Amino acid sequence: MQKTVLVPYAHLPRAHHERHVLASTVDVFGAAHWLLGERAPQRGGDVPPFDALVVSVDPGGNVELTELSAVRARWPHLDRLPDGGFVVAASRVRRHEDGNQVQVFDALGRETWSFSVGDAVEHLLVDEAGQIWVGHFDENPIGIHRWSSTGQHTWTSDDARISGLFDCYALNVSGTAAWACPYTDFPLVEIRPDRTDRPVRVWANNHIWGSHAVAVHGERVAFYGGYGEEQDRLAHGEIIETSVEPTDVGLLTQPDGTAPGRRRVVGRGSRIYVQAEPFTTWGVFDLSG
């Protein structure tokens, strides 16, 4: 089976390797970010607010440090806002934490807003306009939602007629649009809320199931991941009138040819970023390359 090798993209500077990586992402402008804490997350019980460090590495390799005060999320998601601030959100919400799930920090690391987006956050990605896209796994609420950085609910998939949207397996946010591949039917979904004509488009996907990341370039699409032995699958397809037709399938590997194993993935336009344990390095696959 053909292997596609990830291209090294960004590295956490070695001076920060002694801290624990609580979350990491690549933002819509291509900068990589690591949320670091003094201690690893602990299961069970309440966690008092703690200070954390965000280490940012832009596409040119420049490093920026931002101290965040009083972070509350035990298992956090992280992304950067266009104004230089950050969003940190807890993936799960306990009853007494409602309203404090999402913290918005300014560029100096001070909390400016907090609100809730609902339990079971699978993906949290910020677009170029500063809108926060949230994809949920199979809890309540389900689906895909968009929020402003001040907590205004600006779009919901509830009335979008996306068949079988019970778990947002894959979410890709680029520019001000989103692409998704949700469980159970795994269609390819394009979402452009600001488009007056057909803000949501759906293509049937009858052959490629279980993917956790998707990349799109023109009429081409790539799905990464799958069930069981297909967890490292990289499947290519072509977008036609009403469906996605598979064209090729292979494996996505690390630069040394090994499987990534336990990893994080982020989809941004034509790119899929992959970060394997110990979560200090990002690699990239670019469908447009």
C-alpha positions as CSV (number, residue, x, y, z in Angstrom):
1,M,0.0,0.0,0.0
2,Q,1.3,3.4,-1.0
3,K,2.7,5.5,1.9
4,T,2.5,9.3,2.2
5,V,5.0,10.9,4.6
6,L,4.1,13.8,6.8
7,V,6.3,16.9,6.3
8,P,7.8,18.3,9.5
9,Y,6.0,21.5,10.3
10,A,6.5,23.0,13.8
11,H,8.4,22.1,16.9
12,L,7.9,23.0,20.6
13,P,11.2,24.7,21.6
14,R,13.2,22.3,23.7
15,A,13.4,24.8,26.6
16,H,9.7,24.0,27.3
17,H,9.8,20.2,27.1
18,E,9.7,19.8,30.9
19,R,6.2,21.2,31.1
20,H,3.1,19.1,30.3
21,V,1.3,19.6,27.0
22,L,-2.3,20.2,27.9
23,A,-3.5,21.1,24.4
24,S,-2.0,22.0,21.1
25,T,-3.3,23.2,17.7
26,V,-2.5,24.9,14.4
27,D,-4.5,28.1,13.9
28,V,-6.2,29.3,10.7
29,F,-3.2,31.4,9.8
30,G,-0.8,28.5,10.2
31,A,0.8,29.2,13.6
32,A,1.2,26.3,16.0
33,H,0.4,26.7,19.7
34,W,1.0,24.6,22.8
35,L,-0.8,25.1,26.1
36,L,1.6,24.0,28.8
37,G,1.0,23.4,32.5
38,E,3.2,22.5,35.5
39,R,1.2,19.3,36.1
40,A,-0.5,16.7,33.9
41,P,-4.4,16.7,34.1
42,Q,-5.8,14.5,36.9
43,R,-8.9,12.5,36.7
44,G,-11.7,13.0,39.2
45,G,-12.3,15.8,41.7
46,D,-12.3,19.5,41.3
47,V,-9.2,21.2,39.8
48,P,-8.5,24.7,41.1
49,P,-7.7,27.4,38.5
50,F,-4.1,27.3,37.4
51,D,-1.7,29.5,35.4
52,A,-0.6,28.2,32.0
53,L,1.8,29.1,29.3
54,V,1.0,29.3,25.6
55,V,4.0,28.8,23.3
56,S,3.3,29.9,19.8
57,V,5.5,29.2,16.7
58,D,4.5,31.0,13.5
59,P,5.2,29.7,10.0
60,G,8.5,31.6,9.9
61,G,9.7,29.9,13.1
62,N,9.3,32.9,15.4
63,V,8.4,32.1,19.0
64,E,6.0,34.0,21.2
65,L,5.1,33.3,24.8
66,T,1.7,34.2,26.5
67,E,0.9,33.6,30.1
68,L,-2.7,32.8,30.8
69,S,-4.1,33.4,34.3
70,A,-6.6,31.1,36.1
71,V,-7.3,28.5,33.5
72,R,-10.2,26.3,34.6
73,A,-10.4,23.5,32.0
74,R,-9.1,20.0,33.0
75,W,-9.1,18.6,29.5
76,P,-8.8,21.8,27.4
77,H,-9.2,22.7,23.7
78,L,-7.1,25.7,22.5
79,D,-7.1,28.1,19.6
80,R,-6.0,31.6,18.8
81,L,-8.2,34.6,17.9
82,P,-7.2,37.0,15.1
83,D,-6.6,39.8,17.6
84,G,-3.9,37.8,19.4
85,G,-6.0,36.5,22.2
86,F,-6.8,32.8,23.0
87,V,-9.8,30.6,23.5
88,V,-9.6,27.7,26.0
89,A,-12.6,25.4,26.5
90,A,-13.3,22.3,28.5
91,S,-14.4,19.3,26.5
92,R,-16.8,18.1,29.2
93,V,-19.1,20.3,31.4
94,R,-20.0,19.4,34.9
95,R,-23.2,20.8,36.2
96,H,-21.6,23.4,38.5
97,E,-19.3,24.6,35.7
98,D,-22.1,25.7,33.3
99,G,-21.4,29.2,32.0
100,N,-17.7,28.9,32.6
101,Q,-16.8,26.3,30.1
102,V,-15.2,28.6,27.5
103,Q,-12.6,31.2,28.6
104,V,-11.6,34.0,26.2
105,F,-8.3,35.6,27.0
106,D,-6.9,38.8,25.5
107,A,-3.4,39.1,24.0
108,L,-2.0,39.8,27.5
109,G,-3.4,36.6,28.9
110,R,-6.3,38.2,30.9
111,E,-9.7,36.6,30.8
112,T,-12.3,38.8,29.1
113,W,-15.3,36.6,28.6
114,S,-16.6,33.2,29.7
115,F,-19.6,31.3,28.4
116,S,-20.8,27.7,27.7
117,V,-21.2,26.0,24.3
118,G,-22.5,22.6,25.6
119,D,-21.1,19.3,26.7
120,A,-19.0,16.9,24.7
121,V,-16.7,19.1,22.6
122,E,-14.9,17.1,20.0
123,H,-13.4,20.0,17.9
124,L,-12.9,23.7,18.6
125,L,-11.5,25.8,15.7
126,V,-11.5,29.6,15.2
127,D,-11.9,31.0,11.7
128,E,-10.3,34.1,10.1
129,A,-13.2,36.3,11.3
130,G,-12.8,35.2,15.0
131,Q,-15.8,32.9,14.9
132,I,-15.5,29.8,17.1
133,W,-16.6,26.5,15.4
134,V,-17.5,23.7,17.8
135,G,-18.1,20.1,16.7
136,H,-19.7,17.8,19.4
137,F,-19.5,14.1,19.9
138,D,-22.6,12.0,20.7
139,E,-24.0,13.8,23.7
140,N,-26.3,16.8,24.2
141,P,-26.1,19.1,22.2
142,I,-25.1,17.2,19.1
143,G,-24.0,18.6,15.8
144,I,-21.9,21.6,14.7
145,H,-22.3,25.1,16.1
146,R,-20.6,28.5,15.6
147,W,-20.2,31.1,18.3
148,S,-18.8,34.6,18.5
149,S,-15.9,35.3,20.9
150,T,-18.4,37.0,23.2
151,G,-20.7,33.9,23.4
152,Q,-23.3,34.8,20.8
153,H,-24.7,31.7,19.0
154,T,-24.2,32.6,15.3
155,W,-25.0,29.3,13.5
156,T,-26.3,25.9,14.2
157,S,-26.6,22.6,12.2
158,D,-30.0,21.9,13.9
159,D,-32.0,23.0,10.9
160,A,-29.4,22.2,8.2
161,R,-30.8,18.8,7.2
162,I,-27.5,17.0,7.5
163,S,-28.4,13.4,7.5
164,G,-27.1,11.3,10.5
165,L,-25.2,14.0,12.2
166,F,-24.8,12.5,15.7
167,D,-21.0,12.8,16.1
168,C,-18.7,15.3,14.4
169,Y,-15.9,13.0,13.6
170,A,-14.0,15.4,11.4
171,L,-14.1,19.3,11.2
172,N,-12.0,21.5,9.0
173,V,-12.2,25.3,9.3
174,S,-10.4,27.6,6.8
175,G,-11.1,31.2,5.9
176,T,-14.7,31.6,7.2
177,A,-16.0,28.3,6.0
178,A,-16.1,24.8,7.5
179,W,-16.0,21.2,6.1
180,A,-17.2,18.3,8.1
181,C,-17.5,14.5,7.9
182,P,-20.0,13.4,10.6
183,Y,-21.1,10.0,12.0
184,T,-23.3,8.1,11.2
185,D,-23.5,8.5,7.4
186,F,-20.1,10.2,6.9
187,P,-21.2,12.6,4.2
188,L,-18.9,15.4,3.1
189,V,-20.5,18.7,4.3
190,E,-19.5,22.2,3.3
191,I,-20.8,25.0,5.6
192,R,-20.7,28.7,4.5
193,P,-23.2,30.5,6.8
194,D,-22.7,33.9,5.2
195,R,-23.6,32.6,1.7
196,T,-27.2,33.4,0.9
197,D,-27.5,30.7,-1.8
198,R,-27.1,27.1,-0.3
199,P,-25.1,27.9,2.8
200,V,-24.9,24.1,3.4
201,R,-24.0,21.6,0.7
202,V,-23.8,17.8,1.3
203,W,-22.2,15.1,-0.8
204,A,-22.9,11.4,-0.1
205,N,-19.9,9.3,0.9
206,N,-20.7,5.7,0.6
207,H,-17.2,4.2,0.7
208,I,-14.9,6.0,3.2
209,W,-16.1,5.7,6.8
210,G,-14.7,6.6,10.2
211,S,-12.3,9.4,9.2
212,H,-11.2,11.9,11.9
213,A,-9.8,14.5,9.6
214,V,-10.6,15.9,6.2
215,A,-8.8,18.1,3.7
216,V,-10.3,19.7,0.6
217,H,-8.7,21.3,-2.5
218,G,-10.9,22.2,-5.4
219,E,-12.8,19.1,-6.4
220,R,-10.4,16.8,-4.5
221,V,-10.8,15.6,-1.0
222,A,-8.7,13.5,1.4
223,F,-9.9,11.6,4.5
224,Y,-7.5,10.6,7.3
225,G,-8.2,7.8,9.8
226,G,-10.7,5.0,10.1
227,Y,-11.7,2.1,12.3
228,G,-9.4,-0.5,13.6
229,E,-6.5,-1.3,11.2
230,E,-7.5,1.7,9.1
231,Q,-6.6,4.3,11.7
232,D,-3.7,5.5,9.6
233,R,-5.6,5.3,6.3
234,L,-5.3,8.3,3.9
235,A,-8.1,8.0,1.3
236,H,-8.5,10.3,-1.7
237,G,-11.7,11.1,-3.4
238,E,-13.2,13.3,-6.1
239,I,-16.2,15.6,-5.4
240,I,-18.8,15.1,-8.2
241,E,-22.4,16.4,-8.4
242,T,-24.0,14.6,-5.5
243,S,-21.3,12.3,-4.0
244,V,-17.6,11.7,-3.2
245,E,-16.1,9.0,-5.4
246,P,-12.9,7.3,-4.1
247,T,-9.8,7.5,-6.3
248,D,-7.0,6.1,-4.2
249,V,-6.1,4.8,-0.7
250,G,-2.9,4.5,1.2
251,L,-1.3,5.2,4.6
252,L,-0.1,8.4,6.2
253,T,3.1,8.0,8.2
254,Q,5.6,10.0,10.2
255,P,8.8,11.2,8.4
256,D,10.6,8.0,9.6
257,G,7.9,5.8,8.0
258,T,6.3,4.7,11.3
259,A,2.7,5.0,12.2
260,P,1.8,8.1,14.2
261,G,-0.1,6.0,16.9
262,R,-1.8,8.2,19.5
263,R,-2.1,11.7,17.9
264,R,-4.0,14.9,17.5
265,V,-5.3,16.1,14.1
266,V,-6.3,19.5,12.8
267,G,-7.9,20.1,9.4
268,R,-7.3,23.5,7.7
269,G,-8.4,23.9,4.1
270,S,-6.1,21.6,2.0
271,R,-4.0,20.7,5.0
272,I,-4.2,18.0,7.7
273,Y,-1.8,18.6,10.6
274,V,-0.9,15.6,12.7
275,Q,0.8,15.6,16.1
276,A,1.9,12.3,17.7
277,E,3.1,11.6,21.2
278,P,4.8,13.2,23.0
279,F,2.9,16.0,21.3
280,T,5.9,18.3,20.8
281,T,6.0,18.2,17.0
282,W,3.5,18.9,14.2
283,G,3.7,17.3,10.8
284,V,1.6,18.3,7.8
285,F,0.0,16.7,4.7
286,D,-1.1,19.1,2.0
287,L,-3.5,17.9,-0.6
288,S,-2.6,20.9,-2.8
289,G,1.1,19.8,-2.9
